[in-house]
């Protein structure tokens, strides 16, 4: 039996980090995906391969451990957590192919987790729906990271552009938002768990300063929601720029991220900001009519992806 699944990466437009504390956020699935294939083992071992990053390991699923065979660990903790939680520990072969740079702030762990869960459910013939899948994927991320927002896994499961309210109600935008964005990402990978903990510690040490910033980030997200519904791209860009300043205040920006942000603005982006956890990773730039100029400016020092939002969420099937 062969089970296959894929799930999209995401980018957060507004609300990273503040969403962890109950504030709203806006994020969208993008046209870059993670693909998982699970098949019966041929040698009574569970092997995980990620050829895109040159990684291979034998997995000891009962102990939640691995034996490194090749490459450097990246996304392996999420794979092990899924298998430890849901697998019956029979030997299987797992292959990850991904269009999403690991640690780039584009929700690679969520895309991999959602795809892995969907493929494993298919492999074991377990019935599931998107609601239960998004919930289970969030539980996996939370177990690995300690603290995790449900936003990444929700977007990877459902696809589309979504708004997560303060009371955790999910709204899907029906507005046409197929506008051009450029993502810049560094070779310095961010660590989501570490950055979330760092912000938590900063907040604990300076509650009277950081708490109002977190609240303001939530208010900004609500203004952005209205701007998106009106397709007011100039306002969206302005709010992206303000949001980047807030992310600076809570300490998640780096020299590399800010370099990309300002290179993008100087090349014509009407808005640019860090996206995701920070500490490395990615920025996103809104640049209608200036995609090539912005991409070229970022590519002088860093890496570039041209993206569009997509309505397609998780997809899975079984081959017998």
For each residue, the residues with C-beta under 8 A, 3 or more apart:
1: 39 40 123 318 319 320
2: 37 38 39 318 319 320
3: 37 38 39 119 120 122 123 316 317 318 319
4: 35 36 37 38 119 122 316 317 318 319
5: 35 36 114 115 116 117 118 119 122 314 315 316 317
6: 33 34 35 36 115 314 315 316
7: 33 34 110 111 112 114 115 118 156 157 313 314 315
8: 29 30 31 32 33 111 155 156 159 310 312 313 314
9: 29 30 32 33 34 99 100 106 107 108 110 111 156
10: 27 28 29 30 106 107 110 111 151 152 155 156
11: 27 28 30 105 106 107 181 183 275 276 282 284 307
12: 15 16 25 26 27 151 275 276
13: 26 27 28 224 236 240 275 284
14: 25 26 217 220 221 224 239 240 243
15: 12 18 19 23 24 25 26 27 151 164 217 218 221
16: 12 19 25 247 274 275 276 277 278
17: 20 21 195 196 199 214 217 247 250 252 277 278
18: 15 21 23 25 214 215 217 218 221
19: 15 16 22 23 24 25 149 151 164
20: 17 147 148 149 196 199 200
21: 17 18 203 214
22: 19 166
23: 15 18 19 166 214 215 217 218 221
24: 15 19 163 164 165 166 218 221 222 225
25: 12 14 15 16 18 19 149 151 163 164 221
26: 12 13 14 15 161 162 163 164 221 224 225 228
27: 10 11 12 13 15 151 152 155 161 162 164
28: 10 11 13 155 160 161 162 177 309
29: 8 9 10 155 156 158 159 160 161 309 310 311 312 313
30: 8 9 10 11 106 183 307 308 309 310
31: 8 307 308 309 310
32: 8 9 99 100 106 305 307
33: 6 7 8 9 98 99 100 111 115
34: 6 7 9 96 97 98 99 100 108 111 112 115
35: 4 5 6 96 97 98 115
36: 4 5 6 94 95 96 112 115 116 118 119
37: 2 3 4 94 95 97 119
38: 2 3 4 92 93 94 119 120 122 123
39: 1 2 3 92 93
40: 1 91 92 93
41: 44 45 46 47 90 91 92 93
42: 93
43: 91
44: 41 91
45: 41 58 91
46: 41 58 59 60 61 83 89 91 92 93 94
47: 41 56 57 58 59 69 93 94
48: 55 56 57 58 59 66 76 79 94 95 96
49: 55 56 93 94 95 96
50: 53 54 55 56 71 74 75 95 96 97 98
51: 54 95 97
52: 96 97 98
53: 50 71 72 74 98 102
54: 50 51 70 71
55: 48 49 50 70 71 72 73 74 76
56: 47 48 49 50 69 70 71
57: 47 48 66 67 68 69 70 73 76
58: 45 46 47 48 66 67 69
59: 46 47 48 65 66 79 80 83 94
60: 46 63 64 65 66 67
61: 46 64 80 83 84 87 89
62: 84 89
63: 60
64: 60 61 80 81 84
65: 59 60 80
66: 48 57 58 59 60 73 76 80
67: 57 58 60
68: 57 71 73
69: 47 56 57 58
70: 54 55 56 57
71: 50 53 54 55 56 68
72: 53 55
73: 55 57 66 68 76 77
74: 50 53 55 102 103
75: 50 78 79 96 102 108 109 112
76: 48 55 57 66 73 79 80
77: 73 80 81 144
78: 75 81 82 109 112 113 116 140 141 144
79: 48 59 75 76 82 83 94 96 112 116
80: 59 61 64 65 66 76 77 83 84
81: 64 77 78 84 85 140 143 144
82: 78 79 85 86 87 113 116 117 120 140
83: 46 59 61 79 80 86 87 89 120
84: 61 62 64 80 81 87
85: 81 82 139 140 143
86: 82 83 117 120 121 124 136
87: 61 82 83 84 90 92 120 124
88: 124
89: 46 61 62 83
90: 41 87
91: 40 41 43 44 45 46
92: 38 39 40 41 46 87 123
93: 38 39 40 41 42 46 47 49
94: 36 37 38 46 47 48 49 59 79 116
95: 36 37 48 49 50 51
96: 34 35 36 48 49 50 52 75 79 112
97: 34 35 37 50 51 52
98: 33 34 35 50 52 53 102 108 111 112
99: 9 32 33 34
100: 9 32 33 34 104 106 107 108 111
101: 104 106 108 185 303 305
102: 53 74 75 98 108 189
103: 74 108 189 190 191 280 281
104: 100 101 108 183 185 189 190 276 281 282
105: 11 185 190 274 275 276 277 278 280 281 282
106: 9 10 11 30 32 100 101 183 185 275 276 281 282
107: 9 10 11 100 110 111 152 155 156 276
108: 9 34 75 98 100 101 102 103 104 111 112
109: 75 78 112 113 141 144 152 192
110: 7 9 10 107 113 114 137 141 152 153 155 156
111: 7 8 9 10 33 34 98 100 107 108 114 115 156
112: 7 34 36 75 78 79 96 98 108 109 115 116
113: 78 82 109 110 116 117 137 140 141 153 156
114: 5 7 110 111 117 118 133 134 137 153 156 157 314
115: 5 6 7 33 34 35 36 111 112 118 119 156 314 316
116: 5 36 78 79 82 94 112 113 119 120
117: 5 82 86 113 114 120 121 128 133 136 137 140
118: 5 7 36 114 115 121 122 128 133 314 315 316
119: 3 4 5 36 37 38 115 116 122 123 316
120: 3 38 82 83 86 87 116 117 123 124 126
121: 86 117 118 124 126 127 128 133 316
122: 3 4 5 38 118 119 125 126 316 317 318
123: 1 3 38 92 119 120 318
124: 86 87 88 120 121
125: 122 318
126: 120 121 122
127: 121
128: 117 118 121 132 133 136
129: 132 133
130: 133 134 157 158 313 314
131: 134 135
132: 128 129 135 136
133: 114 117 118 121 128 129 130 136 137 157 314
134: 114 130 131 137 138 150 153 154 157 158
135: 131 132 138 139 150
136: 86 117 128 132 133 139 140
137: 110 113 114 117 133 134 140 141 153 156 157
138: 134 135 141 142 148 150 153 154
139: 85 135 136 142 143
140: 78 81 82 85 113 117 136 137 143 144 153
141: 78 109 110 113 137 138 144 145 148 152 153
142: 138 139 145 146 147 148
143: 81 85 139 140
144: 77 78 81 109 140 141 148 193
145: 141 142 148 192 193 196
146: 142 193 196 197
147: 20 142 193 196 197 200
148: 20 138 141 142 144 145 152 192 196
149: 19 20 25 152
150: 134 135 138 153 154 164 168
151: 10 12 15 19 25 27 154 155 162 164
152: 10 27 107 109 110 141 148 149 155 156
153: 110 113 114 134 137 138 140 141 150 156 157
154: 134 138 150 151 157 158 162 164 170
155: 8 10 27 28 29 107 110 151 152 158 159 160 162 313
156: 7 8 9 10 29 107 110 111 113 114 115 137 152 153 159 313 314
157: 7 114 130 133 134 137 153 154 313 314
158: 29 130 134 154 155 162 170 172 313 314
159: 8 29 155 156 310 311 312 313 314
160: 28 29 155 172 173 309 310 311 313
161: 26 27 28 29 172 173 177 228 309
162: 26 27 28 151 154 155 158 170 171 172 173
163: 24 25 26 170 171 172 173 225
164: 15 19 24 25 26 27 150 151 154 168 169 170
165: 24 168 169 170 171
166: 22 23 24 218
167:
168: 150 164 165
169: 164 165
170: 154 158 162 163 164 165
171: 162 163 165
172: 158 160 161 162 163
173: 160 161 162 163 177 228 229
174:
175: 228 229 231
176: 231
177: 28 161 173 228 231 309
178: 308 309
179: 233 286 288
180: 286 287 288 291 306 308
181: 11 284 285 286 287 306 307 308
182: 264 269 284 285 287 291 294 295 298 304 305 306 307
183: 11 30 104 106 275 282 283 284 285 304 305 306 307
184: 260 263 264 282 283 285 298 302 303 304 305
185: 101 104 105 106 281 282 283 302 303 304 305
186: 189 254 256 257 260 280 281 282 302 303
187: 302 303
188: 254 256 280 281
189: 102 103 104 186 280 281
190: 103 104 105 195 276 277 278 279 280 281
191: 103 194 195 277 279 280
192: 109 145 148 195 196 276 277
193: 144 145 146 147 196 197
194: 191 197 198 279
195: 17 190 191 192 198 199 252 277 278 279
196: 17 20 145 146 147 148 192 193 199 200 277
197: 146 147 193 194 200 201
198: 194 195 201 202 251 252 279
199: 17 20 195 196 202 203 210 250 251 252
200: 20 147 196 197 203 204
201: 197 198 204 205
202: 198 199 205 206 210 250 251
203: 21 199 200 206 207 210 211 214 250
204: 200 201 207
205: 201 202
206: 202 203 209 210
207: 203 204 210 211
208: 211 212
209: 206 212 213
210: 199 202 203 206 207 213 214 249 250
211: 203 207 208 214 215
212: 208 209 215 216
213: 209 210 216 217 246 249 250
214: 17 18 21 23 203 210 211 217 218 250
215: 18 23 211 212 218 219
216: 212 213 219 220 246
217: 14 15 17 18 23 213 214 220 221 243 246
218: 15 18 23 24 166 214 215 221 222
219: 215 216 222 223
220: 14 216 217 223 224 239 242 243 246
221: 14 15 18 23 24 25 26 217 218 224 225
222: 24 218 219 225 226
223: 219 220 226 227 235 239
224: 13 14 26 220 221 227 228 236 239
225: 24 26 163 221 222 228 229
226: 222 223 229 230
227: 223 224 230 232 235 236 239
228: 26 161 173 175 177 224 225 231 232 236
229: 173 175 225 226
230: 226 227 235
231: 175 176 177 228
232: 227 228 235 236
233: 179 236 237 270 286 288
234: 237 238 270
235: 223 227 230 232 238 239
236: 13 224 227 228 232 233 239 240 270 271 286
237: 233 234 240 241 269 270 271 286
238: 234 235 241 242 270 271
239: 14 220 223 224 227 235 236 242 243 271
240: 13 14 236 237 243 244 271 272 273 284 286
241: 237 238 244 245 265 271 272 273
242: 220 238 239 245 246
243: 14 217 220 239 240 246 247 273
244: 240 241 247 248 253 261 272 273 274
245: 241 242 248 249
246: 213 216 217 220 242 243 249 250
247: 16 17 243 244 250 252 253 273 274 278
248: 244 245 251 253 258
249: 210 213 245 246
250: 17 199 202 203 210 213 214 246 247
251: 198 199 202 248
252: 17 195 198 199 247 274 277 278 279
253: 244 247 248 257 258 274 278
254: 186 188 257 258 278 279 280
255: 258 259
256: 186 188 259 260 280 301 302
257: 186 253 254 260 261 274 278 280 281 282 283
258: 248 253 254 255 261 262
259: 255 256 262 263 301 302
260: 184 186 256 257 263 264 272 283 298 301 302
261: 244 257 258 264 265 272 273 274 283 285
262: 258 259 265 266 272
263: 184 259 260 266 267 297 298 300 301
264: 182 184 260 261 267 269 272 283 285 287 294 297 298
265: 241 261 262 268 269 272 285
266: 262 263 297
267: 263 264 287 290 293 294 296 297 298
268: 265 287 289 290 293 294
269: 182 237 264 265 272 285 286 287 290 294
270: 233 234 236 237 238 286 287 288
271: 236 237 238 239 240 241 285 286
272: 240 241 244 260 261 262 264 265 269 283 284 285 286
273: 240 241 243 244 247 261 283 284
274: 16 105 244 247 252 253 257 261 278 281 282 283
275: 11 12 13 16 105 106 183 281 282 283 284
276: 11 12 16 104 105 106 107 190 192 281 282
277: 16 17 105 190 191 192 195 196 252 281
278: 16 17 105 190 195 247 252 253 254 257 274 281
279: 190 191 194 195 198 252 254
280: 103 105 186 188 189 190 191 254 256 257
281: 103 104 105 106 185 186 188 189 190 257 274 275 276 277 278
282: 11 104 105 106 183 184 185 186 257 274 275 276
283: 183 184 185 257 260 261 264 272 273 274 275 298
284: 11 13 181 182 183 240 272 273 275
285: 181 182 183 184 261 264 265 269 271 272 294 298
286: 179 180 181 233 236 237 240 269 270 271 272
287: 180 181 182 264 267 268 269 270 290 291 293 294
288: 179 180 233 270
289: 268
290: 267 268 269 287 293 294
291: 180 182 287 294 295 306
292: 295 296
293: 267 268 287 290 296 297
294: 182 264 267 268 269 285 287 290 291 297 298
295: 182 291 292 298 299 304 306
296: 267 292 293 299 300
297: 263 264 266 267 293 294 300
298: 182 184 260 263 264 267 283 285 294 295 301 302 303 304
299: 295 296 302 303 304
300: 263 296 297
301: 256 259 260 263 298
302: 184 185 186 187 256 259 260 298 299
303: 101 184 185 186 187 298 299
304: 182 183 184 185 295 298 299
305: 32 101 182 183 184 185
306: 180 181 182 183 291 295
307: 11 30 31 32 181 182 183
308: 30 31 178 180 181
309: 28 29 30 31 160 161 177 178
310: 8 29 30 31 159 160
311: 29 159 160
312: 8 29 159 315
313: 7 8 29 130 155 156 157 158 159 160
314: 5 6 7 8 114 115 118 130 133 156 157 158 159
315: 5 6 7 118 312
316: 3 4 5 6 115 118 119 121 122
317: 3 4 5 122
318: 1 2 3 4 122 123 125
319: 1 2 3 4
320: 1 2
